[in-house]
């Protein structure tokens, strides 16, 4: 797949997500025997038309279990690849194959092989937000929900190579206290841009709010510092995957929540707990690649069978093994 810098990233447009559009999407999905999956960061219209909305791994597992012969994955490219890895017999479509991911692009299979050569015998733990080629070079995948459990399951005398997200890696190292954990310096540009200064400012302005912080965020360490210093009650600071945010939204007794993740997540949180005031820590934290899955792109995928996702069988087999090892450990449901 070309890098994002090599692509024309102008989204498909010209279609309004009205009821006529919705009826046509549903008709085409029935005709194609397709199940529609939408990631939590998609625009509200795409989330609302989908058969299932959630995080990437949960959706991929739904894809594998579905009776539908076609999976339409409204998310970014590595997510559709993961669905294909877990459901190799199904046709997997992504409405716009140009929808990449800065985090997944932050490490290649060749770079991982070179890193492994520098640390012979180390166990490679890769976040599910990676390409199929990287997963194939991985011993155990992890999610943001079970990353700590996955790393803790590895014998203490074994070196661990954790990739690609440096902020999730720092969270894991902090929780496990593991000194032989090496962390790749990758990041999601959206989450990295949610910084500690703006979190502190928003928390001070809303002292009674819970803080829902994604561990990919650059502000995760700052959130724990604020709790440690007593600036925010520790019980109000929650480091959560997107899937766990929905659960926490239903369980919290707070009347307002500050959310540090991609802004698309607010739609699902507001649906889960409409009585709570959910506000973004950073209103500009919007992923342009997630938003490439437009109403027009979804129609195109269903009408034309575009864009089909392929993973080489040998790569898929190796990647599938690393994902299955992850599912056997800890809490497997939350994707990112």
GUZA-40948 format. One record per residue (C-alpha): residue number from 1; residue in one letter; x, y, z. Coordinates in steps of 0.5 Angstrom, whole numbers. Each point is the difference from the previous one (the first is absolute). Layout:
BEGIN
+-----+------+-------+-------+-------+
: pos : code :     x :     y :     z :
+-----+------+-------+-------+-------+
: NUM :    A :     X :     Y :     Z :
...
+-----+------+-------+-------+-------+
***
This chain:
BEGIN
+-----+------+-------+-------+-------+
: pos : code :     x :     y :     z :
+-----+------+-------+-------+-------+
:   1 :    X :     0 :     0 :     0 :
:   2 :    X :     3 :     7 :    -2 :
:   3 :    X :     2 :     4 :     6 :
:   4 :    X :    -5 :     6 :     2 :
:   5 :    X :     4 :     5 :    -3 :
:   6 :    X :     0 :    -3 :    -7 :
:   7 :    X :    -8 :     0 :     0 :
:   8 :    X :    -5 :     5 :    -2 :
:   9 :    X :    -4 :     0 :     6 :
:  10 :    X :    -6 :     4 :    -2 :
:  11 :    X :    -6 :    -4 :     3 :
:  12 :    X :    -6 :    -2 :    -5 :
:  13 :    X :    -5 :     5 :     1 :
:  14 :    X :    -7 :     3 :    -3 :
:  15 :    X :    -4 :    -5 :     4 :
:  16 :    X :    -5 :     2 :     6 :
:  17 :    X :    -1 :    -5 :     5 :
:  18 :    X :    -8 :     1 :     0 :
:  19 :    X :    -5 :    -5 :     0 :
:  20 :    X :     0 :    -2 :    -7 :
:  21 :    X :     8 :    -1 :     0 :
:  22 :    X :    -2 :    -5 :     6 :
:  23 :    X :    -5 :    -4 :    -3 :
:  24 :    X :     5 :    -1 :    -6 :
:  25 :    X :     6 :    -2 :     4 :
:  26 :    X :    -5 :    -5 :     4 :
:  27 :    X :    -3 :    -3 :    -7 :
:  28 :    X :     7 :     0 :    -3 :
:  29 :    X :     3 :    -4 :     7 :
:  30 :    X :    -6 :    -5 :    -1 :
:  31 :    X :     2 :    -1 :    -7 :
:  32 :    X :     7 :    -1 :     1 :
:  33 :    X :    -1 :    -4 :     7 :
:  34 :    X :     4 :     5 :     3 :
:  35 :    X :     1 :     2 :     8 :
:  36 :    X :     2 :     7 :     1 :
:  37 :    X :     5 :     1 :     5 :
:  38 :    X :     2 :     7 :     3 :
:  39 :    X :     5 :     2 :     4 :
:  40 :    X :    -1 :     5 :     6 :
:  41 :    X :     4 :     6 :    -3 :
:  42 :    X :    -5 :     0 :    -7 :
:  43 :    X :    -4 :     6 :    -1 :
:  44 :    X :    -7 :    -1 :     3 :
:  45 :    X :    -4 :    -2 :    -6 :
:  46 :    X :     5 :    -6 :    -1 :
:  47 :    X :    -1 :    -2 :     7 :
:  48 :    X :    -7 :     0 :     0 :
:  49 :    X :    -1 :    -4 :    -7 :
:  50 :    X :     5 :    -5 :     2 :
:  51 :    X :    -3 :    -7 :     3 :
:  52 :    X :     6 :     0 :     5 :
:  53 :    X :     4 :     6 :     3 :
:  54 :    X :     6 :    -1 :     5 :
:  55 :    X :     7 :    -1 :     0 :
:  56 :    X :     4 :    -3 :    -5 :
:  57 :    X :     2 :    -7 :     3 :
:  58 :    X :    -7 :    -1 :     2 :
:  59 :    X :    -3 :     2 :    -7 :
:  60 :    X :     5 :    -5 :    -3 :
:  61 :    X :    -2 :    -5 :     5 :
:  62 :    X :    -8 :     1 :    -2 :
:  63 :    X :     3 :     0 :    -7 :
:  64 :    X :     2 :    -7 :     1 :
:  65 :    X :    -6 :    -3 :     3 :
:  66 :    X :    -5 :     4 :    -5 :
:  67 :    X :    -4 :    -5 :    -5 :
:  68 :    X :     1 :     6 :    -5 :
:  69 :    X :     4 :    -2 :    -6 :
:  70 :    X :     3 :     8 :     0 :
:  71 :    X :     3 :     4 :     5 :
:  72 :    X :     0 :     8 :    -1 :
:  73 :    X :     4 :     3 :     5 :
:  74 :    X :     0 :     7 :     1 :
:  75 :    X :     6 :     2 :     3 :
:  76 :    X :     7 :     0 :    -2 :
:  77 :    X :     4 :    -5 :    -4 :
:  78 :    X :     4 :    -4 :     5 :
:  79 :    X :    -7 :    -1 :     4 :
:  80 :    X :    -3 :    -3 :    -7 :
:  81 :    X :     6 :    -4 :     0 :
:  82 :    X :    -1 :    -3 :     7 :
:  83 :    X :    -7 :    -2 :    -2 :
:  84 :    X :     3 :    -4 :    -7 :
:  85 :    X :     5 :    -3 :     5 :
:  86 :    X :    -5 :    -3 :     4 :
:  87 :    X :    -5 :    -1 :    -5 :
:  88 :    X :     4 :    -2 :    -6 :
:  89 :    X :    -6 :    -4 :    -4 :
:  90 :    X :    -4 :     7 :     0 :
:  91 :    X :     0 :     6 :    -5 :
:  92 :    X :     3 :     6 :     4 :
:  93 :    X :    -2 :     7 :    -3 :
:  94 :    X :     3 :     6 :     3 :
:  95 :    X :    -4 :     6 :    -3 :
:  96 :    X :     7 :     4 :    -1 :
:  97 :    X :     6 :    -4 :     0 :
:  98 :    X :     4 :     7 :     0 :
:  99 :    X :    -2 :     0 :     7 :
: 100 :    X :     6 :    -1 :     4 :
: 101 :    X :     3 :     1 :     7 :
: 102 :    X :     6 :     4 :     2 :
: 103 :    X :     1 :    -5 :     6 :
: 104 :    X :     0 :    -6 :    -4 :
: 105 :    X :     4 :     3 :    -5 :
: 106 :    X :     5 :     2 :     5 :
: 107 :    X :     4 :    -7 :     0 :
: 108 :    X :     1 :    -5 :    -6 :
: 109 :    X :     1 :    -7 :     0 :
: 110 :    X :     7 :     1 :    -2 :
: 111 :    X :     1 :     5 :     5 :
: 112 :    X :    -3 :    -5 :     5 :
: 113 :    X :     5 :    -6 :    -3 :
: 114 :    X :     6 :     5 :     1 :
: 115 :    X :    -2 :     1 :     8 :
: 116 :    X :    -1 :    -7 :     1 :
: 117 :    X :     7 :    -1 :    -3 :
: 118 :    X :     3 :     5 :     5 :
: 119 :    X :    -4 :    -4 :     6 :
: 120 :    X :     1 :    -8 :    -1 :
: 121 :    X :    -5 :    -4 :     4 :
: 122 :    X :    -4 :     6 :     2 :
: 123 :    X :    -8 :    -1 :    -1 :
: 124 :    X :    -4 :     5 :    -4 :
: 125 :    X :    -6 :     3 :     2 :
: 126 :    X :    -4 :     4 :    -5 :
: 127 :    X :    -6 :     4 :     1 :
: 128 :    X :    -6 :    -2 :    -5 :
: 129 :    X :     1 :     7 :    -3 :
: 130 :    X :     5 :    -3 :    -5 :
: 131 :    X :     0 :    -2 :    -7 :
: 132 :    X :     0 :    -8 :    -2 :
: 133 :    X :     7 :     0 :    -1 :
: 134 :    X :     2 :     2 :     6 :
: 135 :    X :    -5 :    -4 :     4 :
: 136 :    X :     3 :    -6 :    -4 :
: 137 :    X :     7 :     2 :     3 :
: 138 :    X :    -3 :     0 :     7 :
: 139 :    X :     0 :    -5 :     6 :
: 140 :    X :    -6 :     3 :     3 :
: 141 :    X :    -5 :     5 :    -2 :
: 142 :    X :    -3 :     5 :     6 :
: 143 :    X :    -6 :     5 :     1 :
: 144 :    X :     0 :     6 :     4 :
: 145 :    X :    -4 :    -4 :     5 :
: 146 :    X :     4 :    -6 :     1 :
: 147 :    X :     7 :     3 :    -2 :
: 148 :    X :     2 :    -1 :     7 :
: 149 :    X :    -2 :    -7 :     1 :
: 150 :    X :     3 :    -2 :    -6 :
: 151 :    X :     7 :     3 :     2 :
: 152 :    X :    -1 :    -3 :     7 :
: 153 :    X :    -1 :    -7 :    -3 :
: 154 :    X :     7 :     0 :    -3 :
: 155 :    X :     5 :    -3 :     5 :
: 156 :    X :     4 :     5 :     3 :
: 157 :    X :     7 :    -1 :    -2 :
: 158 :    X :    -2 :     1 :    -7 :
: 159 :    X :     1 :     6 :    -4 :
: 160 :    X :    -7 :     3 :    -3 :
: 161 :    X :     0 :     4 :    -6 :
: 162 :    X :    -6 :     5 :     0 :
: 163 :    X :    -3 :     3 :    -6 :
: 164 :    X :    -2 :     5 :    -3 :
: 165 :    X :    -3 :     5 :     5 :
: 166 :    X :     5 :     3 :     4 :
: 167 :    X :    -6 :     3 :     5 :
: 168 :    X :    -3 :    -7 :     1 :
: 169 :    X :     7 :    -3 :     1 :
: 170 :    X :     1 :     5 :     5 :
: 171 :    X :    -7 :    -2 :     4 :
: 172 :    X :     2 :    -7 :    -1 :
: 173 :    X :     7 :     1 :     3 :
: 174 :    X :    -3 :     4 :     6 :
: 175 :    X :    -5 :    -5 :     2 :
: 176 :    X :     5 :    -6 :    -1 :
: 177 :    X :     6 :     3 :     3 :
: 178 :    X :     4 :    -4 :    -5 :
: 179 :    X :     7 :     3 :    -2 :
: 180 :    X :     1 :    -5 :    -6 :
: 181 :    X :    -5 :     3 :    -4 :
: 182 :    X :     2 :     4 :    -6 :
: 183 :    X :    -5 :     5 :    -3 :
: 184 :    X :     0 :     2 :    -7 :
: 185 :    X :    -1 :     7 :    -1 :
: 186 :    X :    -6 :     0 :    -4 :
: 187 :    X :    -7 :     4 :     1 :
: 188 :    X :    -7 :     2 :    -3 :
: 189 :    X :     1 :     7 :    -2 :
: 190 :    X :    -7 :     1 :     2 :
: 191 :    X :     1 :    -2 :     7 :
: 192 :    X :     7 :     2 :     1 :
: 193 :    X :    -3 :     7 :    -1 :
: 194 :    X :    -5 :     0 :     6 :
: 195 :    X :     5 :     3 :     5 :
: 196 :    X :     1 :     1 :     7 :
: 197 :    X :    -1 :     7 :     1 :
: 198 :    X :    -6 :     0 :    -4 :
: 199 :    X :    -3 :    -6 :     5 :
: 200 :    X :     2 :     4 :     6 :
: 201 :    X :    -3 :     6 :    -2 :
: 202 :    X :    -7 :    -3 :    -2 :
: 203 :    X :     1 :    -4 :     7 :
: 204 :    X :     1 :     6 :     4 :
: 205 :    X :    -6 :     3 :    -4 :
: 206 :    X :    -5 :    -6 :     1 :
: 207 :    X :     3 :    -3 :     7 :
: 208 :    X :    -6 :    -4 :     1 :
: 209 :    X :     1 :    -4 :    -6 :
: 210 :    X :     2 :    -7 :    -1 :
: 211 :    X :     6 :    -1 :    -5 :
: 212 :    X :     0 :    -5 :    -5 :
: 213 :    X :     7 :     0 :    -3 :
: 214 :    X :     2 :    -5 :    -6 :
: 215 :    X :     7 :    -3 :     1 :
: 216 :    X :     2 :     2 :    -6 :
: 217 :    X :     0 :     7 :     2 :
: 218 :    X :     6 :     5 :     1 :
: 219 :    X :    -4 :     2 :     6 :
: 220 :    X :    -1 :    -7 :     4 :
: 221 :    X :     6 :     1 :     4 :
: 222 :    X :    -2 :     8 :     2 :
: 223 :    X :    -7 :    -3 :     2 :
: 224 :    X :     4 :    -5 :     5 :
: 225 :    X :     4 :     6 :     2 :
: 226 :    X :    -6 :     4 :     2 :
: 227 :    X :    -3 :    -6 :     4 :
: 228 :    X :     6 :    -1 :     3 :
: 229 :    X :     1 :     8 :     2 :
: 230 :    X :    -7 :     0 :     2 :
: 231 :    X :    -2 :     5 :    -5 :
: 232 :    X :    -5 :    -5 :    -2 :
: 233 :    X :    -3 :    -6 :     4 :
: 234 :    X :     3 :    -6 :    -2 :
: 235 :    X :    -7 :    -4 :     0 :
: 236 :    X :    -2 :     5 :    -6 :
: 237 :    X :     6 :    -2 :    -4 :
: 238 :    X :    -1 :    -6 :    -5 :
: 239 :    X :     5 :    -2 :    -5 :
: 240 :    X :    -5 :    -4 :    -5 :
: 241 :    X :     0 :    -3 :    -7 :
: 242 :    X :    -6 :     2 :    -4 :
: 243 :    X :    -4 :    -6 :     1 :
: 244 :    X :     1 :     1 :     8 :
: 245 :    X :    -2 :     7 :    -1 :
: 246 :    X :    -7 :    -2 :    -2 :
: 247 :    X :     0 :    -5 :     6 :
: 248 :    X :     2 :     6 :     5 :
: 249 :    X :    -5 :     5 :    -3 :
: 250 :    X :    -5 :    -5 :     2 :
: 251 :    X :     3 :    -1 :     7 :
: 252 :    X :     2 :     7 :     2 :
: 253 :    X :    -4 :     4 :     5 :
: 254 :    X :     3 :     7 :    -2 :
: 255 :    X :    -4 :     5 :    -4 :
: 256 :    X :     5 :     2 :    -5 :
: 257 :    X :     6 :    -3 :    -3 :
: 258 :    X :     6 :     2 :    -3 :
: 259 :    X :     3 :    -4 :    -6 :
: 260 :    X :     7 :    -1 :    -3 :
: 261 :    X :    -1 :    -4 :    -6 :
: 262 :    X :    -2 :     1 :    -7 :
: 263 :    X :    -6 :     5 :     0 :
: 264 :    X :    -4 :    -6 :    -4 :
: 265 :    X :    -1 :    -3 :     6 :
: 266 :    X :    -4 :     5 :     3 :
: 267 :    X :    -6 :    -3 :    -4 :
: 268 :    X :     0 :    -7 :     3 :
: 269 :    X :     1 :     3 :     7 :
: 270 :    X :    -6 :     5 :     0 :
: 271 :    X :    -4 :    -6 :    -3 :
: 272 :    X :     2 :    -5 :     6 :
: 273 :    X :    -1 :     6 :     5 :
: 274 :    X :    -5 :     6 :    -3 :
: 275 :    X :     0 :     3 :     7 :
: 276 :    X :     7 :     1 :     1 :
: 277 :    X :     4 :     6 :    -3 :
: 278 :    X :     5 :    -3 :    -4 :
: 279 :    X :     6 :     5 :    -2 :
: 280 :    X :     6 :    -1 :    -4 :
: 281 :    X :     6 :     2 :     3 :
: 282 :    X :     3 :     3 :    -7 :
: 283 :    X :    -6 :     1 :    -5 :
: 284 :    X :     5 :     0 :    -6 :
: 285 :    X :     2 :    -7 :     1 :
: 286 :    X :    -3 :    -3 :    -6 :
: 287 :    X :     3 :    -5 :    -4 :
: 288 :    X :     0 :     2 :    -8 :
: 289 :    X :     1 :    -7 :    -2 :
: 290 :    X :    -6 :    -3 :     4 :
: 291 :    X :    -4 :     6 :    -3 :
: 292 :    X :     1 :    -3 :    -7 :
: 293 :    X :    -5 :    -5 :     1 :
: 294 :    X :    -6 :     5 :    -2 :
: 295 :    X :    -7 :    -2 :    -2 :
: 296 :    X :     2 :     0 :    -8 :
: 297 :    X :     6 :    -5 :     2 :
: 298 :    X :    -5 :    -5 :     3 :
: 299 :    X :    -4 :     1 :    -6 :
: 300 :    X :     6 :    -1 :    -5 :
: 301 :    X :     2 :    -6 :     4 :
: 302 :    X :    -7 :    -4 :     0 :
: 303 :    X :    -1 :     2 :    -7 :
: 304 :    X :     6 :    -2 :    -3 :
: 305 :    X :     3 :    -5 :     5 :
: 306 :    X :     6 :     5 :     1 :
: 307 :    X :     5 :     0 :     4 :
: 308 :    X :     1 :    -7 :     1 :
: 309 :    X :     5 :    -2 :     5 :
: 310 :    X :     5 :    -5 :    -1 :
: 311 :    X :     6 :    -4 :     5 :
: 312 :    X :     4 :    -5 :    -3 :
: 313 :    X :    -1 :    -7 :     3 :
: 314 :    X :     7 :    -1 :     3 :
: 315 :    X :     0 :     7 :     3 :
: 316 :    X :    -8 :    -1 :     3 :
: 317 :    X :     2 :    -7 :     3 :
: 318 :    X :     6 :     3 :     4 :
: 319 :    X :    -4 :     7 :     2 :
: 320 :    X :    -6 :    -5 :     2 :
: 321 :    X :     4 :    -4 :     5 :
: 322 :    X :     3 :     7 :     3 :
: 323 :    X :    -7 :     2 :     1 :
: 324 :    X :    -3 :    -6 :     2 :
: 325 :    X :     6 :     0 :     6 :
: 326 :    X :    -3 :     6 :     2 :
: 327 :    X :    -7 :    -2 :     0 :
: 328 :    X :     2 :    -6 :     5 :
: 329 :    X :     3 :     5 :     5 :
: 330 :    X :    -3 :     5 :     5 :
: 331 :    X :    -6 :     5 :    -3 :
: 332 :    X :    -1 :    -1 :    -8 :
: 333 :    X :    -6 :     4 :    -1 :
: 334 :    X :     3 :     7 :    -1 :
: 335 :    X :     3 :     2 :    -6 :
: 336 :    X :     3 :     7 :     1 :
+-----+------+-------+-------+-------+
***
